[in-house]
Amino acid sequence: MGPATSGATAAAAPNANDAAVPLVTPSGTQDNLTYSKGKVQDYIFRTTFQDSFQGKIIAKYATDNLKAKKVALYYDKSSDYAQGIADAFKKAYKGKITVEDTFQAKDQDFQAALTKFKNKNFDAIVIPGYYTETGLITKQARDMGLTQPILGPDGFNDEKYVEGAGAANTNNVHYVSGYSTKVALTNKAEKFLKDYKAKYGEEPNMFAALAYDSVYMIADAAKDAKTSKDIATSLAKLKNFKGVTGKMTIDKKHNPVKSAVMVGLKDGKEDTATAVEAK
C-alpha cells in the first residue's frame, strides 16, 4: 500500500510493475499513474479519484448546486495537477467562462488578474491550484469585494489554506474532497469515524480514510490468492466494494468509479458536505 502522493507513486511504479507486485496508492491523483501512453499499468491501482475527475465534479457542482451559469477561471499554469483539473473543467462545464487567467506557484500578488475579474459578470470563481497560492487569492479576492462562491480542488484541503485566506474570508468556499465526516457514503463510515476518534482523539481526515479503504481493498483482493499476480487480477475486477469513502468499482484503467464530496467552509471550518457523482 502506498505511496500517498502522485510523484512518489510515479517513481515507485516501474519497480512494482517489473516485480509484478500490485501497488495501491490511497491518494495519488495524477491521471497517468494507472494509464499511460495508451497502456494500462498492470500492477498500479488507486483508491482516490484522478485529477481530471475533480474538474468534472467542480463543473457539476457549479451547475447543479450553485446554479452558476457563468464563471471566472483562474488556475496555476505551472502545475500539471491544476492544468489537468482546469482542462477537465472546461470540457465538462456547460455554462460560460466569462474570464480566464493563470498564475504560477510562489506568486503572491494576484491583484492585476482579480481587478480584471471584478469588471466582469460571473456567478462563481473556479481556482484549480494548491492551498499555498489559493489561500492568498481568496484573501485578496475578498478584500477587493469579490463575494462570489469560490470553487477549488482537493488542493484546498489543508489548514494552511485557511491561514492564508483568513477564516472570515472562507465563507462560500467549496472544494473537492475524497472524504468528509459530515456525510456517510456507506454504512461503514459511521463506525470508522467512531472507532478512529476513540483511538486517536480526533476526527479522521481524507488521507486516513483513503488509506483505511486501501488496506481492505487489498485484503478483499487477497482472498484465495496464491501470488501477487492473483491479487492484481482480483483488484482489477473489484466491483461494488463498500469502503468508508464510498462504494467503488475499479474501471478498465484501474481507477475507482465512486462519488466525491464537495466540502463547504464557514469561518474556516467545514460546514457542509455534499456527495457529487460525475460520470
N, C-alpha and C positions, 0 to 999 in steps of 0.2 A: 504494500500500500504506500502510495506517495510517489514522487514528491508533491508538495502542495501548490507550487507556483508553475506557471507555464514555462518560464525559462529553464528551471531545473528539470522539469519533465522532458522538455525537448533535448536536454543534454543527456538524460538517462535513457531515453527511448532506444537509441541504436543498440546499446548493450542488452536491454531487455529483449528486443527483437532477435538479436543474434543468439541469445541464450535460450530462446523460446520460453521465457518466463513472463507471464502476464503482469502488467503494471497498471494499477488503477490510481489515477490522480483524483483526489477528492475535490480539488478546487482550481485546477488548471483550465483556463477558459479559451486559450488561443485556438483558433479554428483548425489549424493544420497539425495539431498534435496527434489526432487519431486518423486523419485522412490527408495525405499529402501527395501532390503531383499525380492525381488521379488514382492513387492506390491507398487502400485501407492498411493501416499499420496493424498487423495481425495480433500483436500482443499488447497494444496500448488501448486503454479504456478510460472513461471518466465518469464521475458521479454528478458533477455540476453541468450546467448548460454551457454552450460555447458563446464566444463574443458576439457573433452575428445574431444569435438568438435574442440577445439583450436589445439589439436595435429593433427587432420585431415587437418585443414586449413593450418597449417605450412607445412605439408608434401606436400600438393597440390601446394602451392605457390613455395616451393623449387624446385619442379619438373617442373611445367608448366611455371613459370615466370622467375626463376633463372637458369633453366636447370641444376640444381645441381644433378649430378649422384652419388656423394659421399659426405658424411657429417661427421663432428665430433659432438658428442652429449655429452653435459656437463650439468647436472641438479642437483637441490637441493634435496638430498635424505631425508632431514629432513622435507620436506613439502609434504603433501598429494596432494596439488594443483599441484606442479611441477612434482611429481611422476606420477600422473594421465595423465598429458599432455605428459610426456616422453613416457609412455606406449602406449598411443593412437598414438603418432607419429611413434613409432617403428612398430606398426601394419599397419599403413596406408602408410608409405614411401616405395616406390618400389625400390629405389636405395640402395646403400651400406653404412652402418655405419662403416666407416674406423676405428674410435677410439671412445671409450665411457668412461666417468669418471663421478664422482659425487663430490659435495661439500655439505656443510650444512650451515644453517643460522648462521650469525655472523662471518663466516670465512672472512678473509681479505687478505690473501696471497694465490694466485692461481698459483704461478709461476711453481710449480712442474708439475701440470697437463698440463698447457699451453706449457711448454717445451716439454712434451711428444707429444702434438698435433703438435708442429712445425715440428717434424720429420716425420709426416705422410702426406699423399696426400689426400686432400679433397677440395670440392668446396664451402662449407659453414659451419658455426658453428651454431648449434641449442642449445640455452641455456634456458630451462624452469626454471623459478625462478622469484623472486621479485627484484625490482629495487635496493634494498639495496646492494645486492651482485652482480647482473648482471652489474650494472654500473661500479663497480670496476673491474670485469672480463673484460669488454670491454676495459677499460683503459689499463690494464696490457697486454691484448692480442695485442692491437695496439702498445704499447710501445715495445713489443717483435717482431714486424714486421709481425704479422698475419693480413693480409689485406682482407681476405675473407669476404663475406657478413655474418652478424650476424643476426640470426632469433630468435625471442622470443615471448612469450605470452603477454596478456594484463597486466601482472605484470611489464612490462617496462613502462607502461603508467603513468608516473609521472615525474615532473620536477626534482626530486631528482635523477632519472636515469641519466639525462644529467649532473647534478652536479658531480656525481660520475665518470662518464666516461670522462667528458671534452667534450665540444661542438665539437671540431675538430675531436674527435675520434668516433663520432656518424654517420659519413658518411657511407653509405652502411649498415645501421642498419634498420631492418624491424620487426615490431611487430603487433600482432593481436589487433584489437580494435572493439568495437561494434558500433562505430560511428566516422565519420570524417566530418568536414565542407567542405572538398575538393571533396566529391563525394555525389551526390544526389541519394539515393537509391529509393526514391519515390518522387512524385510531392509535397508532404507536406514538404520536407526537406528545400527547399529554403525559404519558408515563415517563418518556425520556426526559421531559422538562422537569418533572417532579424528582426523578432519581438524580439527575445532574445537579440540581440545586441542593439536594440533601448531601451529596458527596463533596461538592466544590464550594458551596456557599454563594454561588452566583448563577445567573442565567446563562445558558449556552449561547455562543454566537454561531454564525453561519458555518465557520470552519470546523467547529466541534461537531455540529450536526452532520455535515457532509462527510467528515472522517468516520463518524459512527456508522453512517449508512454504507460507506465503502467497506468496512470490516464485514458487515453482514451480507453484502452483495458477494464478496469473495467466499464467505462461508457457505452461502447458498450454492454458489457455482462449484464448490469443492466437494459437495456431496457425491459419493460414488466415484469421484475422480481418482485416477491412479497416477497421472502425470500432470505436469504443469500445462502441457498442451490440452489435456482434457478440461482443465479449469478455464483456459482461454476459450475453448469451444463452448462451454456452458455459459460463460459470461456473454458471449456474442448472441446467445439465444435467450438471455434473461428477459422475461416478459411479466408485466404487471407486478413487479416487485414492490412491496409496500415498505417504504422507509419513513424516517421522521421528516425528511424533506419532500415527501410526496410519493405518489405511485409512479414507477418508471419502467419503461421498456427500452432496451438497448437497440438502436437502429442499425442499419447496414454500415454506417460509418463509425460505429462504436460510440455514439453519443446517446445520452438518455433523452427519451421523449417524456417530458414532465412539465409541471406548472412552475412558474416563477412567482415571486411575491414582489409587489410594489409597496415599499415602506414609506409612510408619510411622517414627517417630523413636525414637532411643535415645541418651540423654546428649547431646541437642541436635543429633545428626547423623542424616541419612537412613539408615535401617537396612534397611527393606523397601519394596518397591513391588509392588502388585498391580493388574493390569488388571481393570476392572469395566465391564460393559456394562449399561445400563439403558434399556429401550425404553419 
